[in-house]
Amino acid sequence: MSVDLVGFLGVVLVAYVVPGPDFLVVVRSATEHPAKGRAAALGAQAGLCVHMLAAAVGLSLIAARSPAVYDAIKLLGAAYLVHLGVRAVLAARRAARERAAAREAAGGVEAGGVEDGTDPRTPEEEAPAHGRWRSGFTQGFLTNVLNPKAALFFLSILPQFVHGGGSTSRQIFFLGTLDIVIGVAYWFALVAVAARLRAFLARPKVRHRWELTTGWLFIAIGIGVAAAA
């Protein structure tokens, strides 16, 4: 098997480092709970597995050559990103109203600690472990599998590193699997870093700003995906 590993690894590392929808989903999930972050990472890589298999059987080629199919996938992905963003913004506003009501009821002291202190438990910590995992995995998977750019990576970028003299399908599967393994290692390292921010983000006011910021980022990315040619 003859492949251009050096060039391929360089492209893959750049693709992972540049922030995109997957990056935002994994980081946001990790700051809610490390287990949810790891689940989101595995979900994103599972989405890549779908793209790799689709490319192998030619489905990605059909989507790329059919504007209607490509646009449908693009709009579905954009709608899902906007959905995640709206949920985050609404959750942040709802939590702010609940904290304000709790302060009024407690005479200016927020339930669970002082106003500027840390909230000892987050909703994700109180949720069942299987619920966290399912939520994170689903978000990561849908964000990736509904991203047509991920499909086009396997269709147009990856074959550039395949050389003649061997099975093209085997080389594509090899490079695709390598991409997925590298991604798992990268996302898990990112989750470990992002999880360290949880104590800081547990502060009610900081968490509120974080939820609003990430929510509006999801919405902006979703609108950008929909508007892209």
PyMOL commands that set and color helices and strands:
alter all, ss='L'
color gray80, all
select helices_A, chain A and resi 5-17+21-32+34-57+59-65+67-105+123-126+129-145+148-161+168-195+198-201+204-227
alter helices_A, ss='H'
color red, helices_A
deselect
rebuild
show_as cartoon
